[in-house]
Amino acid sequence: MKQLLTIAMMMAMSLHVNAQTTTAQNFKPVGQANPISGCVFCADPTALEYNGRLYVYGSNDHQQFIKNGKKGENGYGDIKSLVVFSTDDMVNWTFHGTIDVAKLCSTWTGNPWYKGFMNSWAPSVTWRTTEDGKEEFFLYFANTSHGVGVLTADSPIGPWKSPLRESMINRDTPGALPCNWIFDPGVVIDENGTGWISFGGGDPNEKGTDLQPNNARIAKLKPSMTAIDGSAIKLPAPYHFEASELNIMDGKFVYTYCSNWANRKDADWNKYKEEQDISVSKPETCTMCYMVSDNPTDPDSWKYKGVYGPHPGSSPNNHSHLHKYQGTYYHIYHNGSLLEGMKKYNAVESGASTYRSICVDEVTVDESTQTINKANLTTKGVSPIKPLDPYQLQQAETMASCGGVNYEDFKNIKTITSKNTLGNDASENMYIKMAPGSWTAVRNVDFGEKGAKSFVLRAKGTGTLEFRTASKGQPIATLEFSSTEMEDHVFEIDPEVFKGTKNLFFLVFTEATNVQFDAWQFYETAPNAINPLSTLNSQLSTHIYDLNGRRLQNANRSGLVIEQYQDVNGITRTRKRVK
């Protein structure tokens, strides 16, 4: 996207006497990691690692929240898109937007009815590099409780497409029935490059009392990863209910799932333990359990190993993903903490319920024995695993917490999308519409020993931006900007103020008129016309400066000037010219 570079050098470093500007309320406590988003309801997480970043995908509960008028109960029926977040430090998360599954699957046949598109819940994702070096991404989702769909892409954020015209798994899939719910896929690619998928759920005959409901399935995928190879096999998962996922540990398959709400009979469990030669306790209701096998198509090879994820008390259900990232295992799950935060400040009606939020906590895993210790579910969450680098381009949507950010009001750069899909395609660039008092915050920002000498704000509109190290503290700098187009506003700042590590760093828009916030970046050098600052994805048109570095608005000025331009390769260059 072409951007204009505006040299707007202005020292606005004096502290405001009046630092009492009202700031928008945050519903996620600043300084805590859970939930990962302070403004987007999302659930049923899955994840992949790509190029050093962790990408997390989930059901778009926010779509139902908007559809319901930000009130009432989450009935899940209007969730027809997925959300995407990513991080490289585990505390600052970039919201990439949504995947409009309904649009992508609009050509699916509805004959029979269960092959047509209905909803998109509970995704599972994986990727691979083919022999010819092509990177392929596969995203599976529950098409209500009647099937499993698949999307493909060549990047973790898309653009995605549907390679099929119906559900990949449905009621006609060999081995799928009898199964109450054909949904909640879990995918993994084994060490030989073979894809596997698990699915299933529900209680047989609505009894919900059987130790073996026989409603869990696993199947091999064809090399295309978009079709079942053969027949699905029953998994003997005790008290299985939903939330399938798969992992590989030391060459063995690890199947995780959520148990049902049935009454556990001691006699049934004691008999099962004796038959299986195990000593673990019976699982509590609605907990994340796991089983292990070295031969997934042999039901007798699967051994139940216990519970690793307790029920999150503030959520109506339980769905999690176990993922190893940068050498550490994480329990990625959902709860109701964001909704609770909104209710605390009367931001939603008291009757609003079951809107969920994704959280992350560490969990200890012994891969050699495939042992997963029980995770602790915390509000504090995980600690940052690396500092945030302010000298790299940071998207406005990268934040640890926020106030006054409402993604449902945003519009896609190219097209105006429906508000209830959060108004953005995950494969496209995003802006944040900032109102007076709205803010974002990032954690563990390392400015280094030298400090920053300049700052670039990519935004449009008219506003005042304050930097703070506490939400209600005095600003450490105040900057003013104004433009009718999306521009890179460049400010000279005091390196003595912007040095060292800031545990919390706030960008507060105390004044904002038609402000759209796109990105930001600091520099260790001061801006000038000969050596201009430019952000990573800026494409600059030609600008003219006088010999003192002042930008000239009249491009037809004659005499000796400095011209900044882009060559045929898109590289920004400067030269002196006589005009």
LINURVEN-V604175 format. One record per residue. SS is DSSP state (h for helix, s for strand, l for the rest). PHI is phi in degrees with one decimal (none if undefined). PSI is psi in radians with two decimals (* if undefined). Layout:
SS;PHI;PSI
SS;PHI;PSI
This chain:
l;none;2.21
s;-68.5;2.38
s;-127.7;2.66
s;-98.1;2.48
s;-103.5;1.97
s;-103.0;2.03
s;-80.8;1.85
l;-121.1;0.83
l;-57.4;2.12
l;-153.8;2.22
l;-86.8;1.93
l;-124.9;0.85
l;-92.2;-0.18
l;-66.5;2.40
l;-71.6;2.40
l;-65.0;2.32
l;-67.6;-0.69
l;-95.5;1.69
l;-104.2;0.44
l;-97.4;0.30
l;-54.4;2.27
l;-67.2;2.19
l;-107.9;2.63
l;-63.6;2.59
l;-72.5;2.40
l;-95.9;2.49
l;-106.5;-0.07
l;-118.1;2.11
l;-55.2;2.32
l;-65.8;2.36
l;94.4;-0.11
l;-109.8;2.62
l;-88.6;-0.35
l;-110.5;2.42
l;-74.3;3.02
l;-70.6;-0.43
l;-121.8;2.39
l;-96.1;0.16
l;-148.1;-0.04
l;-125.0;2.14
l;-77.5;2.26
l;-157.6;2.75
s;-154.4;3.12
s;52.9;1.02
s;-74.8;2.67
s;-140.6;2.99
s;-157.1;2.77
s;-144.8;2.77
s;-109.0;2.32
s;-148.4;2.20
l;50.9;0.74
l;82.7;-0.03
s;-112.8;2.62
s;-99.7;2.11
s;-104.0;2.22
s;-116.6;2.29
s;-117.9;2.60
s;-158.0;2.94
s;-65.4;2.45
l;-87.6;1.32
h;-59.0;-0.47
h;-64.6;-0.53
h;-61.7;-0.78
h;-67.1;-0.66
h;-58.7;-0.80
h;-69.3;-0.74
h;-58.9;-0.61
l;-84.5;0.11
l;71.3;0.51
l;60.3;0.62
l;-152.3;-3.13
l;72.7;-2.95
s;-97.3;2.50
l;-74.6;1.83
l;-92.9;-0.08
l;70.6;-0.22
l;-69.8;-0.37
l;-103.7;0.23
l;-84.1;1.88
l;-131.8;0.43
l;-150.4;2.91
s;-122.0;2.74
s;-111.7;2.73
s;-133.9;2.24
s;-124.9;2.79
s;-148.1;2.79
s;-155.1;2.79
l;-127.7;0.07
l;-130.8;-0.06
l;75.8;-0.02
l;-126.3;-0.48
l;-104.1;2.02
s;-113.1;2.34
s;-96.1;2.14
s;-87.1;2.04
s;-90.2;-0.18
s;109.9;-2.64
s;-122.9;2.79
s;-110.9;1.96
l;-80.4;1.47
h;-65.7;-0.65
h;-58.3;-0.73
h;-68.0;-0.75
h;-66.2;-0.51
l;-108.0;0.38
l;-66.9;-0.33
l;-92.8;0.06
l;-63.0;2.48
l;-71.5;2.58
l;-108.9;0.34
l;-127.4;1.91
l;-66.1;2.88
h;-54.6;-0.58
h;-78.3;-0.05
h;-93.7;-0.25
l;-80.8;2.82
l;-75.3;2.42
l;-129.6;-0.93
l;-148.9;2.96
l;-131.7;1.88
s;-125.4;2.81
s;46.3;1.19
s;-74.7;2.86
s;-140.4;2.48
s;-138.0;2.61
s;-154.5;3.00
s;-153.2;2.88
s;-153.9;2.84
s;-110.5;2.14
l;-75.2;2.98
l;-60.3;-0.53
l;-89.1;0.20
l;87.3;0.11
l;-82.0;2.34
s;-93.0;2.26
s;-126.8;2.36
s;-118.2;2.41
s;-128.8;2.17
s;-121.7;2.03
s;-104.7;2.58
s;-147.8;2.74
s;-80.8;2.10
l;-89.7;1.42
l;51.9;-2.45
l;-102.7;0.30
s;-114.3;0.09
l;174.3;3.06
s;-127.7;2.17
s;-101.0;2.94
s;-139.4;2.45
s;-121.3;2.69
s;-130.1;2.72
s;-159.4;3.00
l;-113.2;0.28
l;-152.6;2.80
l;-68.6;-0.30
l;-111.1;0.10
l;96.5;-2.86
l;-70.6;2.51
l;-94.3;2.75
s;-145.1;2.79
l;-97.7;2.01
l;-77.7;-0.19
l;-119.4;2.95
l;-111.0;0.30
l;-163.7;3.06
l;-60.6;2.43
l;-67.6;-0.68
s;-119.9;2.30
l;-151.9;-2.90
l;-68.4;-0.24
l;-93.2;-0.08
l;-68.7;2.22
l;-55.3;2.24
l;87.2;-0.14
l;-70.5;-0.70
l;-98.1;2.66
l;-81.2;2.21
l;-150.4;2.14
l;-59.2;-0.87
l;-123.8;2.02
s;-91.7;1.50
l;-159.6;-2.96
l;50.6;1.20
l;-72.0;2.65
s;-134.7;2.19
s;-121.9;2.58
s;-153.0;2.63
s;-109.9;2.13
l;-77.8;-3.11
l;-69.7;-0.22
l;-96.1;0.04
l;86.3;0.15
l;-88.7;2.35
s;-89.2;2.52
s;-133.7;2.57
s;-137.9;2.38
s;-112.0;2.77
s;-168.8;3.07
l;115.7;2.93
l;164.7;-3.08
l;92.8;3.02
l;-108.2;2.25
h;-64.8;2.32
h;56.2;0.35
h;60.5;0.32
l;-78.7;-0.86
l;68.7;0.37
l;-116.3;-0.16
l;-75.2;2.34
l;-63.6;-0.62
l;-117.5;1.55
l;-71.6;-0.25
l;56.3;0.72
l;-116.6;0.25
s;-108.7;2.46
s;-134.7;2.69
s;-139.3;2.53
s;-147.3;2.61
s;-79.7;2.53
s;-99.7;2.58
l;-68.8;2.86
l;-53.5;-0.47
l;-68.6;-0.33
l;66.4;0.17
l;-120.7;0.30
l;-156.0;2.63
s;-76.8;2.39
l;-100.4;1.70
l;93.0;-2.50
l;-114.0;2.59
l;-71.3;2.55
s;-112.7;2.44
s;-68.3;2.39
s;-103.2;2.22
l;-81.5;1.17
l;-93.2;1.96
l;-64.6;2.33
l;55.9;0.54
s;-63.7;2.47
s;-134.0;-0.87
s;-168.6;-3.01
s;66.8;0.87
s;-69.4;2.47
s;-150.7;2.76
s;-128.3;2.54
s;-138.1;2.84
s;-118.5;2.20
s;-130.6;2.05
l;51.5;0.75
l;81.2;-0.04
s;-108.3;2.63
s;-84.9;2.34
s;-119.2;2.03
s;-105.2;2.16
s;-114.0;2.59
s;-161.1;2.92
s;-100.8;2.34
s;-78.5;2.87
l;-85.6;-3.00
l;-101.3;0.25
l;-71.0;2.74
l;-72.3;2.23
l;-89.9;2.05
l;-87.6;2.19
h;-56.3;-0.70
h;-62.6;-0.75
h;-61.0;-0.78
h;-70.0;-0.71
h;-62.7;-0.68
h;-64.6;-0.74
h;-63.4;-0.76
h;-60.0;-0.71
h;-66.6;-0.74
h;-65.8;-0.66
h;-91.3;-0.12
l;56.5;0.91
l;-127.2;2.88
l;-125.9;0.18
l;-76.5;2.71
l;-74.7;2.75
l;-65.7;2.54
l;-72.8;2.50
l;-69.5;2.85
l;-66.6;2.52
l;52.3;0.87
l;-120.2;2.76
s;-86.4;2.05
s;-110.8;2.95
s;-148.6;2.67
s;-132.5;2.77
s;-132.7;2.50
s;-152.3;2.65
l;-107.2;0.05
l;-146.0;1.50
l;-62.7;-0.42
l;-85.1;-0.04
l;-102.7;1.82
h;-55.3;-0.57
h;-72.2;-0.24
h;-81.6;-0.26
l;-81.1;2.27
s;-120.3;2.20
s;-71.3;2.36
s;-120.5;-0.20
s;130.0;-2.90
s;-103.9;2.31
s;-118.9;-0.30
s;-127.2;1.96
l;-69.3;2.90
l;-73.3;2.22
l;-75.6;1.96
l;-57.7;-0.47
l;-90.1;0.17
l;-119.4;2.55
l;-75.4;-0.26
l;-148.4;-3.00
l;-141.6;2.20
l;-153.3;2.16
l;-142.8;2.95
s;-135.1;2.32
s;-96.2;2.16
s;-141.4;2.39
s;-96.5;2.11
s;-134.4;2.20
l;52.6;0.69
l;85.2;-0.04
s;-120.6;2.42
s;-86.8;2.43
s;-125.8;2.44
s;-96.4;1.89
s;-104.3;2.11
s;-146.1;-3.07
s;-129.3;2.71
s;-147.4;-2.93
l;-109.5;0.45
h;-68.5;-0.64
h;-65.9;-0.73
h;-62.2;-0.71
h;-61.7;-0.69
h;-64.1;-0.67
h;-67.2;-0.71
h;-65.3;-0.60
h;-58.0;-0.62
l;-107.6;0.35
l;55.0;0.64
l;-84.6;-0.27
l;-135.3;2.86
l;-66.8;2.61
l;-61.5;-0.44
l;-81.4;-0.11
l;-63.6;2.33
s;-152.9;2.74
l;64.0;0.37
l;-86.7;2.18
l;-107.5;2.86
s;-138.0;2.46
s;-82.1;2.38
s;-130.2;2.88
s;-140.9;2.31
s;-137.0;2.67
s;-71.3;2.67
l;-142.6;2.48
l;-89.5;2.26
s;-131.6;2.34
s;-104.1;1.79
l;-66.0;-0.56
l;-66.0;-0.52
l;-112.1;0.03
l;53.9;0.80
s;-105.4;2.17
s;-112.0;1.99
l;-71.5;2.68
l;-65.5;2.25
l;-78.5;2.60
l;-97.1;2.27
l;-95.8;2.04
l;-126.5;2.76
l;-83.4;-0.52
l;-64.5;-0.67
l;71.6;-2.70
l;-89.0;2.81
l;-91.8;2.72
l;-62.9;2.42
l;-95.2;-0.12
l;-162.2;2.75
l;-75.0;2.70
s;-80.8;2.32
s;-94.4;1.87
l;-72.8;-0.18
l;-88.4;0.01
l;-101.4;2.61
l;-59.4;2.22
s;-115.6;2.20
s;-69.7;2.58
l;-58.6;-0.50
l;-81.0;0.05
s;-88.7;2.08
s;-160.6;2.75
l;-98.6;-0.49
s;-158.4;3.03
s;-165.2;2.97
s;-146.9;2.35
l;77.1;0.21
l;-94.4;2.14
l;-130.7;1.65
h;-64.7;-0.40
h;-68.0;-0.20
h;-91.0;-0.04
l;-86.4;2.69
l;-118.4;2.47
l;-62.8;2.60
l;-60.9;-0.72
l;-89.9;-0.72
l;-136.7;2.72
l;-87.8;2.00
l;-99.4;2.92
l;-61.3;2.43
h;-61.8;-0.57
h;-78.1;0.05
h;-106.4;0.29
l;69.1;0.16
l;65.1;0.55
l;-162.3;2.42
s;-87.1;2.31
l;-59.7;-0.42
l;-84.2;-0.07
l;-107.7;2.84
l;-68.8;2.68
l;-123.2;2.63
l;-115.9;2.85
s;-118.0;2.19
s;-80.7;2.04
s;-105.5;2.21
l;-95.3;2.87
l;-55.9;2.21
l;92.6;-0.16
s;-76.8;2.73
s;-158.7;2.79
s;-127.7;2.75
s;-139.4;2.47
s;-122.2;2.79
s;-115.0;2.66
s;56.9;0.99
s;-94.0;2.11
s;-105.4;1.85
l;-85.9;-0.14
l;80.2;3.11
l;-76.5;-0.58
l;-74.3;-0.62
l;87.0;2.87
l;-92.6;2.43
l;-105.7;-0.24
s;-151.8;2.80
s;-139.6;2.40
s;-114.3;2.18
s;-112.7;2.08
s;-95.4;1.94
s;-162.7;2.91
s;-130.6;2.83
s;100.4;-2.99
s;-122.5;2.26
s;-166.0;3.05
s;-123.5;2.21
s;-112.3;2.21
s;-109.9;2.40
s;-97.6;2.29
s;-135.2;2.74
l;-109.0;0.06
l;-147.2;2.53
l;-58.9;-0.64
l;-114.1;0.31
l;-84.3;3.07
l;-68.1;2.49
l;-69.3;2.51
l;-90.5;-0.21
s;-165.6;2.64
s;-132.8;2.23
s;-127.5;2.49
s;-116.8;2.50
s;-145.6;2.74
s;-160.6;2.26
s;-163.9;2.61
s;-90.0;-0.21
s;-122.0;2.86
s;-67.2;2.04
s;-134.4;2.80
s;-95.1;1.83
s;-89.0;2.19
s;-110.8;2.26
s;-124.5;2.44
s;-85.6;2.34
l;-132.3;2.97
l;-89.1;1.99
l;-64.8;-0.37
l;-70.3;-0.44
l;-85.0;-0.66
l;-104.4;1.24
l;-143.9;2.83
l;75.0;-2.95
s;-100.9;2.25
s;-102.4;1.99
s;-60.9;-0.65
s;-132.6;2.44
s;-140.2;2.05
s;-106.8;2.42
s;-112.4;1.81
s;-110.7;2.12
s;-93.1;1.55
s;-69.3;-0.52
s;-129.4;2.41
s;-157.2;2.07
s;-122.0;1.96
s;54.4;0.71
s;-87.4;2.22
s;-118.4;2.14
s;-105.3;2.16
s;-110.9;-0.80
s;-165.6;2.94
s;-151.1;2.76
s;-164.3;2.44
s;-102.0;2.78
s;-136.1;2.59
l;-85.7;-0.03
l;-116.2;2.75
l;-85.9;2.55
l;-75.9;2.54
l;-155.0;2.96
l;-70.4;-0.55
l;-75.4;-0.66
l;-124.0;1.25
l;-72.2;2.74
l;-85.8;2.49
l;-144.9;2.51
l;-84.4;2.96
l;-63.2;-0.69
l;-111.4;0.36
l;-74.4;2.44
s;-121.7;1.96
s;-98.4;2.38
l;-80.4;3.07
l;-72.2;2.34
s;-128.8;2.63
s;-118.1;2.40
s;-130.9;2.66
l;-81.1;3.14
l;-71.4;-0.19
l;-93.7;0.04
l;87.8;0.14
l;-84.8;2.33
s;-71.4;2.39
s;-101.3;2.18
l;-76.6;-0.47
l;-91.6;1.73
l;-69.6;-0.18
l;-92.9;0.11
l;-59.5;2.38
l;-93.4;2.84
l;109.3;-2.94
s;-81.8;2.16
s;-137.1;2.94
s;-105.0;2.20
s;-111.0;2.22
s;-107.2;2.27
s;-151.7;3.04
s;-114.0;2.34
l;-80.4;-3.09
l;-65.6;-0.30
l;-94.4;0.09
l;80.6;0.21
l;-88.4;2.27
s;-74.5;2.24
s;-134.4;2.82
s;-128.9;2.65
s;-157.7;2.69
s;-89.3;2.40
s;-139.7;2.61
s;-98.9;2.05
l;-106.1;*
